[in-house]
């Protein structure tokens, strides 16, 4: 079972990965929205500029320039500030250094010959991106096992000599000595999970086990009641996953999920419309939508005389052209159908399309949850139980990696802290 993780390397996952293009912290929020829409993932790493042009950086210098990862919810929460709503043009020109949450522990540079099991250990401890050197010299895919990259690994793993394994991990292998250190690609946790779902047979019986039996359900989720202002969700944003469940309380004190306010749900939305909704609607209205025929008295004109196609999302032009003449929940980009009045009880069972939260049962298999996340490009799945679909927890990338590696022999794992 452990062989697929021990003898495969990070380099096996970098085939066809594009070269990293650094997004600088001096760029504007408007530029970040455009870059996020063009990215293949729901967040963009943010960097500081090199202090001197032409200086060859080492790994430590490069990581010191990394600021953090900017996600869609960060931007929407920022644009929901009162002054941003009053002066949208100024808000869109704000440098992202004032929006991104600094955390350079989210990225780590690794050699292509790093074992996949070690990469999973790093990600279990909070790393969200792996910076991997690229080169046309390195072939990328191991023939069978990563022993081809470092002949000592197999011997050390079999004997349990983790000290020698660590030394080998930090020493470039014979196949990577010619790598150019000037070009890099970035591996995300989604890339790793996509690789794992292609190796379900090698990981048996873990993938077919229920998430509850594997201990993969995280009960420490963040939630907000549907009746509360949606903007309150931004005051307690969790680190991983970046999502807050919108819930309805039940008579016995439990909670039923009706939606979520999360980074992955807002990825392809109209950010200005979502920001206005976040600032002015309740959490229940935000996730389920409101009537499109709201009167001007109830929702003021927020964009002067300008208007845009409500379905244009973030791909419309920037600046004042992105303003909405009148708010409509449909313009946020994730409401597929109209619903009845958000104050009615029946409305809360009529949410549609992308606004519906992604859920599974506590009896669902790990493989099923992984497939759900990947097919929906989600970072998490909410877990429910019982006939009333009571919310009991959440499963994210971190929980999946813990479930996959927790039952591996201790001799195969190496702590990334050592």
N, C-alpha and C positions, 0 to 999 in steps of 0.2 A: 504493500500500500504506500509506503513512504518513498519508494524509488522514483516515482514521477516528480516528486518535489525535491529530492536530494540530488538527482542526476540530471535534471534540467536546470538551465541557467537563465538569468535575466535576458541575456542576448537572444535567446530563442524567441522572446516575445517582441523584439524590436524590429522584426522584418516588416518593411513597408511603412514604418512609423515616420512621419514627417520630421524634418529638422525643427528644433525649437527656435521660434522667433520671439525674442524677449519683448515683453510689453512693459514699458517704463512707467514709473510712478508719477512722472511729470505729464503723462497723457491725460486727456480730459475724460469726464464721465461719458460724454457723448461718444468718444472714440472707444471707450471700454464696452459700451453697449453694442457697437458695431462689431468689435472683435469677438465679443461673447457670442453673438449670433452666427459668426463664421466659424467658430471653434467647434470641434467634435465632442467637446465635453462641457459640462455646465459650470465651468469656472476657469478663470485664467490666472496663471502665476504672474505676479507683479515684481519687477526688478528695479533697483537703482542703477543709474548709469555708471559706467566704468570711470574711475577717478582720472585715469590717463589713457588716452587713445594709443593703441599699439603695445601696451603693456601685456605681457603674457601672464595670465592668471593661473594660479594653482587652485585646487579644490576648495581650500579654506577661504580664499579671497572671493571666489565665485559665490559660495554660499552666504557670505556676509552681505552680498549685494541683493540677495533674495529677500523680499519684504513679506509676502504672504500670498494667499489665493483669494481673488475677488470673485464672489458669486452673485447671482442675480438678486437674491434677497438683500444683500448688502446695499445694492444700488437702489432697489425699490424703497427700502427703509430710509435711505438717505434722502431720496426725492420726496418722501412723505413729510419731511420737516416743513414747518409753516413757511419759513423764508424761501424754501425751494419751490413750493407751490405758488408763492407770490411772485417770484422772479425765476421762471423756469430757464430762461436763456442763461442767466448767471450760474444756475445750478448745473446745467449741462456742460459748462465750461470749467467747472471745478476740477482741480487735479485729483486723480484717483488716490494720491497719497493721503488725502483727507477722508477717504471712504474705506479703503481696504483695512482689514484688521491685521496688524503686524503679528506674524508668527512664522519665523524662519525654520521652525522645527518640522514644518509640513513637507519639506523637500530634503532629499538626501542624494548625494552623488554616489553612484556605485559603478564598479567595473562590470562590463558585459559578462564576465566569467563568474559573477556572484551567483551562488546557488539560489534557486527559487525558494527553498525553505527559509533561507536567510532573509530574502526580500519580504516574505510573508511575516516574519518576526518583526521586521522594521515597521511594516504597515500596521501590525497589531498594536504597536506602541505609539501610533499616531501619525506616521509618515503617510502623506497622501499622494506624493509624486516622487518618482525615482528618475534622476537625471542620469542618462546613460550615454557614454561617448559613442559616436557613429563614425564609420569609416568604410570605404569601399574595399579595403584590404581584408577586413574581418567578414567571414562568410555568413555569420548570423545564426544558422541552425545547426545544432549538434547532430551528428549522424545517428546516435542512439542515446548515449548518456553524456553528461557533462564531464565524465572522466577524460574525455578527449581534450578538454581544456586544461585540466590539471590532473595528471596521473596519480597524484598522492591522495586525492579526495576519497576514492573508494577504499583505500587501505586504512585511512584515518577513521572513516565512518565505521568500518567494520570493527576496529579495535577500540572505538570510543574515545580516540585521542582528539578531543576538541581543541586543545591548545594549538596543535599543529594545524588543525583545520582553520582556525582563526588566522594563523600566520599566512597560510596559503590564500585565504580570502583577501588579504590586503596586499598580496604580491601579484603583479600582472602575470598571467599565464603565457605560455609560449605562443598561443594563437592570438594574443591580444597585444603583444609588445609593439606592433607596428601601427597601432590605432592612432589616428590624428585626434588630438585633444581639443580641436577647435570647433568641432561640430557635435551637437548633442540631440538626442530625442528624449521625450518625456513619457514615462510609463505611469498610468494611473491605476487605481485599485480596480476599476472596471476592466482594464486590460487583463489583469491577473485573474479576475473571476471568469472572464471569457475563456481564458486558457484552461482554467479548472473545469469548466462545464464540458470541455472537450475531452476530459480525462476521467469521466465519471466511473468507468469500469476499473481503472487503476486505483481509484479512491474508495472503492466498495469496502465495507457496507455503509460508509458514512453518508453518501448522497441520498440513499433511500430511507435513512432514519428520519424520524420526525424532529422538527426544530425544538420541540419541548424536551425530548429525550436527550438531545445534544447540548442542552443548556444554551441555545442560541437566541433565546428571547430576552431582550433587554427590557426589564420592567420600569426602568427609570426614564420614561419618556416625558416630554414636555407637552402640555396641553393648555387650551384656553376654551372657556365656555362660549357657545355661539352667541349669547346675548351681550357679551362684553365687546368694547371697541376693538376692531381688528389690529389697530396700531399697538395695542398692549402686547401682542405677540412678539414684537421686535425688542421688547425690554428684557426678554429672557431667552434669547436665541441659543439653542444648544450648539456645541461644537461639532458633534458628529452623531447622527446626521443633522444637517441644518434644516430642521423641520419642526413645526409645532402642530399638533393635532387639534382640530376644532371639534369640540364634543358637546353632546347634549347630556345632562345629568339624568340618571334614572331614579325612580322613587327609592330604591335601596342604596343610593349613594355611589353607584358605579357610573361608568361613562360609555356612551355610544358614539362612535366617530361618525361625523357627517362630512368631513373634508379636512384639508390641511393647508397651512401656509408654509411653503417650503421653497428652497432654492431651485429644485428640479422642476417644480410646477410652473415657476415664473421664468424659466429659461427662454422661451420663445414668445414672451408676451410683449404687449405695448407697455413699456416701463412707466411712462408718465401717467397713463390711465390707471395702471395698477397702483401707483403711488397715491393718486387721488383717492381711489377706492379704499386703500389701506388707512388713509388718514380720516376718512369721513363715514365709513360704513362699520357695521358690527361684523364680528368674525363670521357669523352665519351668513350674512348678506354677501360678504366678500367671497366665500367659497362656493355659494350656490347661485349667485347672481341676483339682480334686481330687475324690475320691469324696465323695458326699453322706452316706454312711453311716460317716463317720469316728467313731471311738470318742471318748468324752469325755476319755479319758486323753491322746489324741494332740492334741486341740484343746480347750483349756479353755473354760469358760463365760465369755463376755466381757461379758455384759449382765445379770447377776443373774437375776431372775425375769421380766424383761421380754422381750417378743418382738414382732416386727413381721412383716408379710407380706414374704417375701423378694423379691417382685416389685414392692414399692412404690417402690423406688428412692429418689430424693431428694424425692419428693412426699409422703412420709409426714410426720407431725408431728415437731416438733423435740424437743430435750432427750433425756430418758431414753427416750421412746417410740421413738427412732430406734435404740436399742441392739438388738443381736442376741443372742438367748438362746444361740445356738450358731452358730459360723461354718459357712457352706456356700458353696462357690465359686459356686453358682448365684445366691446372693444379691448377688454383686457386680454382676450385671445384664448381663453380656455373654457368658455361656456358654449356648448354646442347647441343648446335649446333654451328657449325662454321657460321660466317657471312662474308659478303663481306668486302672489304677494309673499315676500320673505317673512312677513310676520305671521303667516298662517302655518299651522302645524303640518298640513299636508305638503307644504313646499319643501320641507326638510327631507322628504323621501323622494324628491324628484330631481335631484342634481344629475347632471348628464356630462358625458364627454370627459375632457381632461380635468374637469374640476373634481371628479370623483376620486376619492383616495384609493390607493392601491392596497388591498388587504389580503390576508391569508388566514387560515385557521391554525390554531396551535398544534394541530395534528398533521399539518402539511409537511411534506418531505423537504429536506434541504435543497435537493435538486430542483423541485418545483418552485421554491422561493427564488433561487438563483435565476431560473428561466424567466420568472416574472420580472425581476429587476432588470435583466438585460433586454428583454423585449420592449419594455416601457422606458428604457434609458433612465431608470430611477435609481436613487441612492439608498432606498430603504423600502420596506414593506411593513405596514401596520398589522399587528396580530390580534385577532379576535377569537372569542370562544362563546359557546352557548347559542341558543336559538335567537337571542336578542342581539347577537354580534357585539358583545361587550369588549371594549378595548382592554387588552392586557399587556401590551408591550410593542416593541418594534424590533425589526431585524435589519441591520445595515451591513455594509461591507466588513466592518470590524468584527461583528458577530459571526459572519460567514467564515472569516479567516481563523478565528478562534476555534470554531467548530471543526474545521478541516484539520487543524494542526494539534489540537489538544490531546488526541489519542495516538499521536506518533511517538515512537520510542525516543527517550530523552537523548540518546546518543546521536540522533539525527539532527537535533536542533542546536543552534548556536545563537546565544543572545547578542543582539546588535549593540547592547550597551557595553559589552566587554571589548 
